Amino acid sequence: MSQYERKEQAIRRILEGATPAVPPELLHDAVRRGSRALRRRRAVRRAFWTLLFAAAVAFVVWASVARPWVEPPADTTPPLTHW
């Protein structure tokens, strides 16, 4: 008998055996922890989208004030020639 067959037989014995009793308060604890994790995940997601929206608004305000697409004015005048 190979090692694979022995493992398979051991697993079959475990799966065919009786299921252990689960304490009744385990369900309530699992629901409480799951709902807490869900609330936390929802709060993090909401904070992320709020931060992203604020960053987008800040970028639009900065772009409208700074106008980075416009060429800045020259600091010096070009030399006068041909006069």
PDB file as gemmi writes it, atoms N, CA and C in Angstrom:
CRYST1    1.000    1.000    1.000  90.00  90.00  90.00 P 1                      
ATOM      1  N   MET A   1       0.847  -1.163   0.000  1.00  0.00           N  
ATOM      2  CA  MET A   1       0.000   0.000   0.000  1.00  0.00           C  
ATOM      3  C   MET A   1       0.902   1.238   0.000  1.00  0.00           C  
ATOM      4  N   SER A   2       0.608   2.152  -0.909  1.00  0.00           N  
ATOM      5  CA  SER A   2       1.445   3.344  -1.036  1.00  0.00           C  
ATOM      6  C   SER A   2       1.028   4.390  -0.006  1.00  0.00           C  
ATOM      7  N   GLN A   3       1.872   5.378   0.113  1.00  0.00           N  
ATOM      8  CA  GLN A   3       1.610   6.451   1.065  1.00  0.00           C  
ATOM      9  C   GLN A   3       0.356   7.232   0.645  1.00  0.00           C  
ATOM     10  N   TYR A   4       0.164   7.418  -0.648  1.00  0.00           N  
ATOM     11  CA  TYR A   4      -1.013   8.121  -1.154  1.00  0.00           C  
ATOM     12  C   TYR A   4      -2.297   7.390  -0.761  1.00  0.00           C  
ATOM     13  N   GLU A   5      -2.313   6.073  -0.900  1.00  0.00           N  
ATOM     14  CA  GLU A   5      -3.512   5.296  -0.556  1.00  0.00           C  
ATOM     15  C   GLU A   5      -3.787   5.347   0.938  1.00  0.00           C  
ATOM     16  N   ARG A   6      -2.733   5.321   1.747  1.00  0.00           N  
ATOM     17  CA  ARG A   6      -2.921   5.402   3.202  1.00  0.00           C  
ATOM     18  C   ARG A   6      -3.517   6.748   3.593  1.00  0.00           C  
ATOM     19  N   LYS A   7      -3.007   7.821   2.968  1.00  0.00           N  
ATOM     20  CA  LYS A   7      -3.557   9.142   3.268  1.00  0.00           C  
ATOM     21  C   LYS A   7      -5.011   9.234   2.832  1.00  0.00           C  
ATOM     22  N   GLU A   8      -5.312   8.678   1.675  1.00  0.00           N  
ATOM     23  CA  GLU A   8      -6.683   8.715   1.179  1.00  0.00           C  
ATOM     24  C   GLU A   8      -7.612   7.954   2.109  1.00  0.00           C  
ATOM     25  N   GLN A   9      -7.201   6.784   2.590  1.00  0.00           N  
ATOM     26  CA  GLN A   9      -8.036   6.018   3.516  1.00  0.00           C  
ATOM     27  C   GLN A   9      -8.232   6.764   4.833  1.00  0.00           C  
ATOM     28  N   ALA A  10      -7.175   7.411   5.318  1.00  0.00           N  
ATOM     29  CA  ALA A  10      -7.292   8.167   6.570  1.00  0.00           C  
ATOM     30  C   ALA A  10      -8.271   9.323   6.396  1.00  0.00           C  
ATOM     31  N   ILE A  11      -8.198   9.987   5.266  1.00  0.00           N  
ATOM     32  CA  ILE A  11      -9.116  11.104   5.011  1.00  0.00           C  
ATOM     33  C   ILE A  11     -10.542  10.594   4.898  1.00  0.00           C  
ATOM     34  N   ARG A  12     -10.738   9.469   4.227  1.00  0.00           N  
ATOM     35  CA  ARG A  12     -12.097   8.911   4.109  1.00  0.00           C  
ATOM     36  C   ARG A  12     -12.662   8.543   5.476  1.00  0.00           C  
ATOM     37  N   ARG A  13     -11.827   7.990   6.361  1.00  0.00           N  
ATOM     38  CA  ARG A  13     -12.294   7.642   7.711  1.00  0.00           C  
ATOM     39  C   ARG A  13     -12.723   8.901   8.469  1.00  0.00           C  
ATOM     40  N   ILE A  14     -11.942   9.976   8.318  1.00  0.00           N  
ATOM     41  CA  ILE A  14     -12.277  11.218   9.017  1.00  0.00           C  
ATOM     42  C   ILE A  14     -13.594  11.781   8.482  1.00  0.00           C  
ATOM     43  N   LEU A  15     -13.756  11.779   7.141  1.00  0.00           N  
ATOM     44  CA  LEU A  15     -14.953  12.350   6.546  1.00  0.00           C  
ATOM     45  C   LEU A  15     -16.201  11.517   6.818  1.00  0.00           C  
ATOM     46  N   GLU A  16     -16.060  10.214   6.951  1.00  0.00           N  
ATOM     47  CA  GLU A  16     -17.211   9.348   7.207  1.00  0.00           C  
ATOM     48  C   GLU A  16     -17.600   9.323   8.672  1.00  0.00           C  
ATOM     49  N   GLY A  17     -16.740   9.797   9.544  1.00  0.00           N  
ATOM     50  CA  GLY A  17     -17.022   9.794  10.983  1.00  0.00           C  
ATOM     51  C   GLY A  17     -18.086  10.809  11.332  1.00  0.00           C  
ATOM     52  N   ALA A  18     -18.484  10.784  12.594  1.00  0.00           N  
ATOM     53  CA  ALA A  18     -19.514  11.705  13.078  1.00  0.00           C  
ATOM     54  C   ALA A  18     -18.954  13.116  13.148  1.00  0.00           C  
ATOM     55  N   THR A  19     -19.792  14.079  12.847  1.00  0.00           N  
ATOM     56  CA  THR A  19     -19.356  15.476  12.926  1.00  0.00           C  
ATOM     57  C   THR A  19     -19.352  15.921  14.381  1.00  0.00           C  
ATOM     58  N   PRO A  20     -18.360  16.695  14.772  1.00  0.00           N  
ATOM     59  CA  PRO A  20     -18.299  17.135  16.171  1.00  0.00           C  
ATOM     60  C   PRO A  20     -19.401  18.151  16.461  1.00  0.00           C  
ATOM     61  N   ALA A  21     -19.800  18.210  17.706  1.00  0.00           N  
ATOM     62  CA  ALA A  21     -20.832  19.153  18.122  1.00  0.00           C  
ATOM     63  C   ALA A  21     -20.246  20.560  18.160  1.00  0.00           C  
ATOM     64  N   VAL A  22     -21.004  21.505  17.670  1.00  0.00           N  
ATOM     65  CA  VAL A  22     -20.568  22.901  17.642  1.00  0.00           C  
ATOM     66  C   VAL A  22     -21.276  23.645  18.758  1.00  0.00           C  
ATOM     67  N   PRO A  23     -20.539  24.398  19.565  1.00  0.00           N  
ATOM     68  CA  PRO A  23     -21.192  25.144  20.650  1.00  0.00           C  
ATOM     69  C   PRO A  23     -22.180  26.169  20.084  1.00  0.00           C  
ATOM     70  N   PRO A  24     -23.327  26.353  20.731  1.00  0.00           N  
ATOM     71  CA  PRO A  24     -24.355  27.260  20.192  1.00  0.00           C  
ATOM     72  C   PRO A  24     -23.914  28.726  20.167  1.00  0.00           C  
ATOM     73  N   GLU A  25     -23.058  29.143  21.086  1.00  0.00           N  
ATOM     74  CA  GLU A  25     -22.642  30.550  21.095  1.00  0.00           C  
ATOM     75  C   GLU A  25     -21.639  30.857  19.976  1.00  0.00           C  
ATOM     76  N   LEU A  26     -21.135  29.834  19.315  1.00  0.00           N  
ATOM     77  CA  LEU A  26     -20.176  30.041  18.238  1.00  0.00           C  
ATOM     78  C   LEU A  26     -20.810  30.795  17.068  1.00  0.00           C  
ATOM     79  N   LEU A  27     -22.066  30.499  16.773  1.00  0.00           N  
ATOM     80  CA  LEU A  27     -22.763  31.193  15.689  1.00  0.00           C  
ATOM     81  C   LEU A  27     -22.880  32.682  15.981  1.00  0.00           C  
ATOM     82  N   HIS A  28     -23.261  33.040  17.194  1.00  0.00           N  
ATOM     83  CA  HIS A  28     -23.430  34.445  17.552  1.00  0.00           C  
ATOM     84  C   HIS A  28     -22.100  35.189  17.506  1.00  0.00           C  
ATOM     85  N   ASP A  29     -21.030  34.527  17.974  1.00  0.00           N  
ATOM     86  CA  ASP A  29     -19.710  35.153  17.915  1.00  0.00           C  
ATOM     87  C   ASP A  29     -19.266  35.366  16.472  1.00  0.00           C  
ATOM     88  N   ALA A  30     -19.522  34.385  15.619  1.00  0.00           N  
ATOM     89  CA  ALA A  30     -19.122  34.501  14.214  1.00  0.00           C  
ATOM     90  C   ALA A  30     -19.897  35.615  13.519  1.00  0.00           C  
ATOM     91  N   VAL A  31     -21.190  35.727  13.806  1.00  0.00           N  
ATOM     92  CA  VAL A  31     -22.006  36.784  13.196  1.00  0.00           C  
ATOM     93  C   VAL A  31     -21.548  38.145  13.683  1.00  0.00           C  
ATOM     94  N   ARG A  32     -21.250  38.263  14.962  1.00  0.00           N  
ATOM     95  CA  ARG A  32     -20.797  39.536  15.536  1.00  0.00           C  
ATOM     96  C   ARG A  32     -19.470  39.958  14.916  1.00  0.00           C  
ATOM     97  N   ARG A  33     -18.529  39.040  14.820  1.00  0.00           N  
ATOM     98  CA  ARG A  33     -17.221  39.373  14.226  1.00  0.00           C  
ATOM     99  C   ARG A  33     -17.344  39.668  12.739  1.00  0.00           C  
ATOM    100  N   GLY A  34     -18.206  38.932  12.063  1.00  0.00           N  
ATOM    101  CA  GLY A  34     -18.389  39.175  10.640  1.00  0.00           C  
ATOM    102  C   GLY A  34     -19.015  40.525  10.361  1.00  0.00           C  
ATOM    103  N   SER A  35     -20.003  40.896  11.173  1.00  0.00           N  
ATOM    104  CA  SER A  35     -20.635  42.201  10.959  1.00  0.00           C  
ATOM    105  C   SER A  35     -19.665  43.324  11.313  1.00  0.00           C  
ATOM    106  N   ARG A  36     -18.830  43.124  12.301  1.00  0.00           N  
ATOM    107  CA  ARG A  36     -17.830  44.127  12.655  1.00  0.00           C  
ATOM    108  C   ARG A  36     -16.818  44.283  11.519  1.00  0.00           C  
ATOM    109  N   ALA A  37     -16.390  43.173  10.950  1.00  0.00           N  
ATOM    110  CA  ALA A  37     -15.457  43.237   9.826  1.00  0.00           C  
ATOM    111  C   ALA A  37     -16.110  43.907   8.615  1.00  0.00           C  
ATOM    112  N   LEU A  38     -17.378  43.633   8.404  1.00  0.00           N  
ATOM    113  CA  LEU A  38     -18.087  44.257   7.290  1.00  0.00           C  
ATOM    114  C   LEU A  38     -18.206  45.772   7.480  1.00  0.00           C  
ATOM    115  N   ARG A  39     -18.532  46.204   8.701  1.00  0.00           N  
ATOM    116  CA  ARG A  39     -18.611  47.638   8.983  1.00  0.00           C  
ATOM    117  C   ARG A  39     -17.259  48.308   8.800  1.00  0.00           C  
ATOM    118  N   ARG A  40     -16.208  47.654   9.269  1.00  0.00           N  
ATOM    119  CA  ARG A  40     -14.861  48.213   9.133  1.00  0.00           C  
ATOM    120  C   ARG A  40     -14.473  48.323   7.659  1.00  0.00           C  
ATOM    121  N   ARG A  41     -14.755  47.281   6.894  1.00  0.00           N  
ATOM    122  CA  ARG A  41     -14.436  47.299   5.466  1.00  0.00           C  
ATOM    123  C   ARG A  41     -15.218  48.393   4.754  1.00  0.00           C  
ATOM    124  N   ARG A  42     -16.484  48.550   5.113  1.00  0.00           N  
ATOM    125  CA  ARG A  42     -17.312  49.588   4.506  1.00  0.00           C  
ATOM    126  C   ARG A  42     -16.790  50.977   4.870  1.00  0.00           C  
ATOM    127  N   ALA A  43     -16.356  51.178   6.112  1.00  0.00           N  
ATOM    128  CA  ALA A  43     -15.823  52.475   6.533  1.00  0.00           C  
ATOM    129  C   ALA A  43     -14.514  52.792   5.808  1.00  0.00           C  
ATOM    130  N   VAL A  44     -13.668  51.794   5.644  1.00  0.00           N  
ATOM    131  CA  VAL A  44     -12.405  52.008   4.927  1.00  0.00           C  
ATOM    132  C   VAL A  44     -12.685  52.351   3.471  1.00  0.00           C  
ATOM    133  N   ARG A  45     -13.613  51.643   2.856  1.00  0.00           N  
ATOM    134  CA  ARG A  45     -13.962  51.928   1.463  1.00  0.00           C  
ATOM    135  C   ARG A  45     -14.535  53.335   1.319  1.00  0.00           C  
ATOM    136  N   ARG A  46     -15.409  53.731   2.245  1.00  0.00           N  
ATOM    137  CA  ARG A  46     -15.990  55.070   2.200  1.00  0.00           C  
ATOM    138  C   ARG A  46     -14.913  56.138   2.390  1.00  0.00           C  
ATOM    139  N   ALA A  47     -13.977  55.916   3.314  1.00  0.00           N  
ATOM    140  CA  ALA A  47     -12.882  56.870   3.531  1.00  0.00           C  
ATOM    141  C   ALA A  47     -11.997  56.969   2.291  1.00  0.00           C  
ATOM    142  N   PHE A  48     -11.734  55.845   1.644  1.00  0.00           N  
ATOM    143  CA  PHE A  48     -10.924  55.847   0.433  1.00  0.00           C  
ATOM    144  C   PHE A  48     -11.582  56.673  -0.659  1.00  0.00           C  
ATOM    145  N   TRP A  49     -12.880  56.467  -0.900  1.00  0.00           N  
ATOM    146  CA  TRP A  49     -13.563  57.203  -1.961  1.00  0.00           C  
ATOM    147  C   TRP A  49     -13.676  58.689  -1.619  1.00  0.00           C  
ATOM    148  N   THR A  50     -13.863  59.006  -0.341  1.00  0.00           N  
ATOM    149  CA  THR A  50     -13.904  60.405   0.068  1.00  0.00           C  
ATOM    150  C   THR A  50     -12.559  61.072  -0.164  1.00  0.00           C  
ATOM    151  N   LEU A  51     -11.485  60.394   0.199  1.00  0.00           N  
ATOM    152  CA  LEU A  51     -10.139  60.918  -0.017  1.00  0.00           C  
ATOM    153  C   LEU A  51      -9.842  61.072  -1.501  1.00  0.00           C  
ATOM    154  N   LEU A  52     -10.262  60.120  -2.293  1.00  0.00           N  
ATOM    155  CA  LEU A  52     -10.046  60.200  -3.736  1.00  0.00           C  
ATOM    156  C   LEU A  52     -10.819  61.376  -4.331  1.00  0.00           C  
ATOM    157  N   PHE A  53     -12.041  61.581  -3.892  1.00  0.00           N  
ATOM    158  CA  PHE A  53     -12.839  62.705  -4.371  1.00  0.00           C  
ATOM    159  C   PHE A  53     -12.204  64.029  -3.963  1.00  0.00           C  
ATOM    160  N   ALA A  54     -11.733  64.124  -2.715  1.00  0.00           N  
ATOM    161  CA  ALA A  54     -11.088  65.355  -2.252  1.00  0.00           C  
ATOM    162  C   ALA A  54      -9.816  65.630  -3.042  1.00  0.00           C  
ATOM    163  N   ALA A  55      -9.050  64.596  -3.370  1.00  0.00           N  
ATOM    164  CA  ALA A  55      -7.838  64.775  -4.168  1.00  0.00           C  
ATOM    165  C   ALA A  55      -8.179  65.246  -5.573  1.00  0.00           C  
ATOM    166  N   ALA A  56      -9.242  64.712  -6.147  1.00  0.00           N  
ATOM    167  CA  ALA A  56      -9.653  65.134  -7.483  1.00  0.00           C  
ATOM    168  C   ALA A  56     -10.102  66.593  -7.470  1.00  0.00           C  
ATOM    169  N   VAL A  57     -10.852  67.000  -6.465  1.00  0.00           N  
ATOM    170  CA  VAL A  57     -11.291  68.397  -6.358  1.00  0.00           C  
ATOM    171  C   VAL A  57     -10.083  69.308  -6.163  1.00  0.00           C  
ATOM    172  N   ALA A  58      -9.152  68.899  -5.300  1.00  0.00           N  
ATOM    173  CA  ALA A  58      -7.945  69.709  -5.086  1.00  0.00           C  
ATOM    174  C   ALA A  58      -7.137  69.838  -6.367  1.00  0.00           C  
ATOM    175  N   PHE A  59      -7.043  68.785  -7.152  1.00  0.00           N  
ATOM    176  CA  PHE A  59      -6.309  68.854  -8.413  1.00  0.00           C  
ATOM    177  C   PHE A  59      -6.988  69.792  -9.391  1.00  0.00           C  
ATOM    178  N   VAL A  60      -8.311  69.724  -9.482  1.00  0.00           N  
ATOM    179  CA  VAL A  60      -9.037  70.604 -10.408  1.00  0.00           C  
ATOM    180  C   VAL A  60      -8.880  72.065  -9.993  1.00  0.00           C  
ATOM    181  N   VAL A  61      -8.962  72.341  -8.702  1.00  0.00           N  
ATOM    182  CA  VAL A  61      -8.783  73.713  -8.224  1.00  0.00           C  
ATOM    183  C   VAL A  61      -7.371  74.191  -8.516  1.00  0.00           C  
ATOM    184  N   TRP A  62      -6.368  73.371  -8.230  1.00  0.00           N  
ATOM    185  CA  TRP A  62      -4.978  73.747  -8.507  1.00  0.00           C  
ATOM    186  C   TRP A  62      -4.768  73.980  -9.998  1.00  0.00           C  
ATOM    187  N   ALA A  63      -5.303  73.099 -10.835  1.00  0.00           N  
ATOM    188  CA  ALA A  63      -5.116  73.240 -12.274  1.00  0.00           C  
ATOM    189  C   ALA A  63      -5.801  74.495 -12.805  1.00  0.00           C  
ATOM    190  N   SER A  64      -6.947  74.849 -12.241  1.00  0.00           N  
ATOM    191  CA  SER A  64      -7.623  76.048 -12.721  1.00  0.00           C  
ATOM    192  C   SER A  64      -6.903  77.313 -12.272  1.00  0.00           C  
ATOM    193  N   VAL A  65      -6.217  77.270 -11.141  1.00  0.00           N  
ATOM    194  CA  VAL A  65      -5.489  78.438 -10.653  1.00  0.00           C  
ATOM    195  C   VAL A  65      -4.103  78.527 -11.301  1.00  0.00           C  
ATOM    196  N   ALA A  66      -3.367  77.427 -11.331  1.00  0.00           N  
ATOM    197  CA  ALA A  66      -1.991  77.441 -11.827  1.00  0.00           C  
ATOM    198  C   ALA A  66      -1.915  77.414 -13.346  1.00  0.00           C  
ATOM    199  N   ARG A  67      -2.919  76.866 -13.991  1.00  0.00           N  
ATOM    200  CA  ARG A  67      -2.958  76.731 -15.454  1.00  0.00           C  
ATOM    201  C   ARG A  67      -1.615  76.232 -15.990  1.00  0.00           C  
ATOM    202  N   PRO A  68      -1.243  74.992 -15.668  1.00  0.00           N  
ATOM    203  CA  PRO A  68       0.071  74.474 -16.072  1.00  0.00           C  
ATOM    204  C   PRO A  68       0.203  74.253 -17.575  1.00  0.00           C  
ATOM    205  N   TRP A  69      -0.870  74.304 -18.327  1.00  0.00           N  
ATOM    206  CA  TRP A  69      -0.799  74.102 -19.765  1.00  0.00           C  
ATOM    207  C   TRP A  69      -0.410  75.376 -20.515  1.00  0.00           C  
ATOM    208  N   VAL A  70      -0.426  76.520 -19.818  1.00  0.00           N  
ATOM    209  CA  VAL A  70      -0.072  77.795 -20.447  1.00  0.00           C  
ATOM    210  C   VAL A  70       1.431  78.006 -20.304  1.00  0.00           C  
ATOM    211  N   GLU A  71       2.057  78.476 -21.384  1.00  0.00           N  
ATOM    212  CA  GLU A  71       3.495  78.731 -21.348  1.00  0.00           C  
ATOM    213  C   GLU A  71       3.757  79.944 -20.464  1.00  0.00           C  
ATOM    214  N   PRO A  72       4.731  79.865 -19.551  1.00  0.00           N  
ATOM    215  CA  PRO A  72       4.989  80.995 -18.657  1.00  0.00           C  
ATOM    216  C   PRO A  72       5.586  82.170 -19.442  1.00  0.00           C  
ATOM    217  N   PRO A  73       5.345  83.391 -18.986  1.00  0.00           N  
ATOM    218  CA  PRO A  73       5.902  84.548 -19.682  1.00  0.00           C  
ATOM    219  C   PRO A  73       7.422  84.571 -19.572  1.00  0.00           C  
ATOM    220  N   ALA A  74       8.044  85.127 -20.570  1.00  0.00           N  
ATOM    221  CA  ALA A  74       9.507  85.199 -20.585  1.00  0.00           C  
ATOM    222  C   ALA A  74       9.983  86.201 -19.545  1.00  0.00           C  
ATOM    223  N   ASP A  75      11.084  85.889 -18.884  1.00  0.00           N  
ATOM    224  CA  ASP A  75      11.634  86.776 -17.862  1.00  0.00           C  
ATOM    225  C   ASP A  75      12.436  87.916 -18.490  1.00  0.00           C  
ATOM    226  N   THR A  76      13.032  87.669 -19.645  1.00  0.00           N  
ATOM    227  CA  THR A  76      13.834  88.708 -20.315  1.00  0.00           C  
ATOM    228  C   THR A  76      13.238  88.997 -21.682  1.00  0.00           C  
ATOM    229  N   THR A  77      13.491  90.182 -22.148  1.00  0.00           N  
ATOM    230  CA  THR A  77      12.999  90.515 -23.475  1.00  0.00           C  
ATOM    231  C   THR A  77      14.011  90.075 -24.509  1.00  0.00           C  
ATOM    232  N   PRO A  78      13.550  89.736 -25.682  1.00  0.00           N  
ATOM    233  CA  PRO A  78      14.507  89.321 -26.709  1.00  0.00           C  
ATOM    234  C   PRO A  78      15.317  90.542 -27.180  1.00  0.00           C  
ATOM    235  N   PRO A  79      16.511  90.296 -27.698  1.00  0.00           N  
ATOM    236  CA  PRO A  79      17.347  91.415 -28.146  1.00  0.00           C  
ATOM    237  C   PRO A  79      16.705  92.126 -29.334  1.00  0.00           C  
ATOM    238  N   LEU A  80      16.851  93.431 -29.339  1.00  0.00           N  
ATOM    239  CA  LEU A  80      16.288  94.241 -30.421  1.00  0.00           C  
ATOM    240  C   LEU A  80      17.251  94.243 -31.612  1.00  0.00           C  
ATOM    241  N   THR A  81      16.788  93.818 -32.708  1.00  0.00           N  
ATOM    242  CA  THR A  81      17.592  93.832 -33.933  1.00  0.00           C  
ATOM    243  C   THR A  81      16.778  94.441 -35.053  1.00  0.00           C  
ATOM    244  N   HIS A  82      17.437  94.862 -36.098  1.00  0.00           N  
ATOM    245  CA  HIS A  82      16.819  95.420 -37.289  1.00  0.00           C  
ATOM    246  C   HIS A  82      16.047  96.699 -37.028  1.00  0.00           C  
ATOM    247  N   TRP A  83      16.625  97.659 -36.369  1.00  0.00           N  
ATOM    248  CA  TRP A  83      15.923  98.942 -36.228  1.00  0.00           C  
ATOM    249  C   TRP A  83      16.847 100.097 -36.359  1.00  0.00           C  
TER     250      TRP A  83                                                      
END                                                                             
